[in-house]
C-alpha cells in the first residue's frame, strides 16, 4: 500500500508531499487494505484559513 497526500491548491506555501516535515502539520490517518496491509492518508491544512469559510460537507 502507498501514501496519498491531499493538499490545498494555490495555498500560501508549497506543501511537502515527499515525506518530509510540512509546516502545516498535516493529519496522518492509517488506511487498512483488504490484504491486511496499511496505507497512509496525509491531509494537509491550508495556511490561508480557507477551511474556516468552507461548508462542513466539503471538509
C-alpha atoms as an extended CHARMM CRD file, in Angstrom:
* protein
*
        59  EXT
         1         1  UNK       CA              0.0000000000        0.0000000000        0.0000000000  PROA      1               0.0000000000
         2         2  UNK       CA              1.1610000000        3.5620000000       -0.5110000000  PROA      2               0.0000000000
         3         3  UNK       CA              0.8720000000        7.0360000000        0.9250000000  PROA      3               0.0000000000
         4         4  UNK       CA             -1.6110000000        9.5160000000       -0.5440000000  PROA      4               0.0000000000
         5         5  UNK       CA             -1.3730000000       13.2550000000        0.1400000000  PROA      5               0.0000000000
         6         6  UNK       CA             -4.3540000000       15.6170000000       -0.0290000000  PROA      6               0.0000000000
         7         7  UNK       CA             -3.2560000000       19.2410000000       -0.0580000000  PROA      7               0.0000000000
         8         8  UNK       CA             -4.7560000000       22.6500000000       -0.8430000000  PROA      8               0.0000000000
         9         9  UNK       CA             -4.1500000000       24.1580000000       -4.2750000000  PROA      9               0.0000000000
        10        10  UNK       CA             -2.7940000000       27.7210000000       -4.5120000000  PROA      10              0.0000000000
        11        11  UNK       CA             -2.0350000000       27.9680000000       -0.7930000000  PROA      11              0.0000000000
        12        12  UNK       CA              0.3920000000       30.4300000000        0.7940000000  PROA      12              0.0000000000
        13        13  UNK       CA              3.1270000000       27.7450000000        0.8270000000  PROA      13              0.0000000000
        14        14  UNK       CA              4.1760000000       24.7580000000       -1.2570000000  PROA      14              0.0000000000
        15        15  UNK       CA              3.2490000000       21.7250000000        0.8560000000  PROA      15              0.0000000000
        16        16  UNK       CA              5.8440000000       18.9720000000        1.3200000000  PROA      16              0.0000000000
        17        17  UNK       CA              4.3480000000       15.8520000000       -0.2540000000  PROA      17              0.0000000000
        18        18  UNK       CA              7.6470000000       13.9630000000       -0.4480000000  PROA      18              0.0000000000
        19        19  UNK       CA              7.5260000000       12.6110000000        3.0970000000  PROA      19              0.0000000000
        20        20  UNK       CA              9.3850000000       15.3940000000        4.8820000000  PROA      20              0.0000000000
        21        21  UNK       CA              8.0520000000       17.6910000000        7.5600000000  PROA      21              0.0000000000
        22        22  UNK       CA              5.3790000000       20.0240000000        6.2380000000  PROA      22              0.0000000000
        23        23  UNK       CA              4.8800000000       23.2900000000        8.1570000000  PROA      23              0.0000000000
        24        24  UNK       CA              1.0870000000       22.9060000000        8.0020000000  PROA      24              0.0000000000
        25        25  UNK       CA              1.1480000000       19.9880000000       10.4620000000  PROA      25              0.0000000000
        26        26  UNK       CA             -0.7990000000       17.5230000000        8.3260000000  PROA      26              0.0000000000
        27        27  UNK       CA             -3.1130000000       14.9070000000        9.8190000000  PROA      27              0.0000000000
        28        28  UNK       CA             -1.9890000000       11.3230000000        9.0920000000  PROA      28              0.0000000000
        29        29  UNK       CA             -4.5370000000        8.5080000000        9.0300000000  PROA      29              0.0000000000
        30        30  UNK       CA             -3.9130000000        4.7710000000        8.5630000000  PROA      30              0.0000000000
        31        31  UNK       CA             -5.9390000000        3.1970000000        5.7570000000  PROA      31              0.0000000000
        32        32  UNK       CA             -6.2620000000       -0.6030000000        6.0060000000  PROA      32              0.0000000000
        33        33  UNK       CA             -6.3880000000       -2.5990000000        2.7820000000  PROA      33              0.0000000000
        34        34  UNK       CA             -8.2610000000       -5.8240000000        2.0770000000  PROA      34              0.0000000000
        35        35  UNK       CA             -4.9510000000       -7.7280000000        2.0070000000  PROA      35              0.0000000000
        36        36  UNK       CA             -4.1120000000       -6.6100000000        5.5550000000  PROA      36              0.0000000000
        37        37  UNK       CA             -1.5050000000       -4.0200000000        4.6020000000  PROA      37              0.0000000000
        38        38  UNK       CA             -1.7160000000       -0.4400000000        5.8210000000  PROA      38              0.0000000000
        39        39  UNK       CA             -1.5300000000        2.6420000000        3.6190000000  PROA      39              0.0000000000
        40        40  UNK       CA             -1.4600000000        6.2400000000        4.7790000000  PROA      40              0.0000000000
        41        41  UNK       CA             -3.6360000000        9.2560000000        4.0270000000  PROA      41              0.0000000000
        42        42  UNK       CA             -1.8750000000       12.5630000000        4.7220000000  PROA      42              0.0000000000
        43        43  UNK       CA             -4.2970000000       15.5060000000        4.8740000000  PROA      43              0.0000000000
        44        44  UNK       CA             -2.5300000000       18.8640000000        4.7050000000  PROA      44              0.0000000000
        45        45  UNK       CA             -4.0250000000       22.0310000000        6.1850000000  PROA      45              0.0000000000
        46        46  UNK       CA             -4.1630000000       25.3610000000        4.3900000000  PROA      46              0.0000000000
        47        47  UNK       CA             -2.2150000000       28.2850000000        5.7560000000  PROA      47              0.0000000000
        48        48  UNK       CA             -4.6300000000       30.8250000000        4.2810000000  PROA      48              0.0000000000
        49        49  UNK       CA             -7.5030000000       29.6770000000        6.5450000000  PROA      49              0.0000000000
        50        50  UNK       CA             -9.8590000000       28.5570000000        3.7790000000  PROA      50              0.0000000000
        51        51  UNK       CA            -11.2330000000       25.7260000000        5.9530000000  PROA      51              0.0000000000
        52        52  UNK       CA            -12.8790000000       28.3600000000        8.1270000000  PROA      52              0.0000000000
        53        53  UNK       CA            -15.1100000000       29.5270000000        5.2650000000  PROA      53              0.0000000000
        54        54  UNK       CA            -15.8840000000       26.1580000000        3.6230000000  PROA      54              0.0000000000
        55        55  UNK       CA            -19.1830000000       24.4030000000        4.3010000000  PROA      55              0.0000000000
        56        56  UNK       CA            -18.8120000000       21.4370000000        6.6800000000  PROA      56              0.0000000000
        57        57  UNK       CA            -19.7250000000       18.9230000000        3.9380000000  PROA      57              0.0000000000
        58        58  UNK       CA            -16.6350000000       19.7640000000        1.8590000000  PROA      58              0.0000000000
        59        59  UNK       CA            -14.1080000000       19.1960000000        4.6360000000  PROA      59              0.0000000000
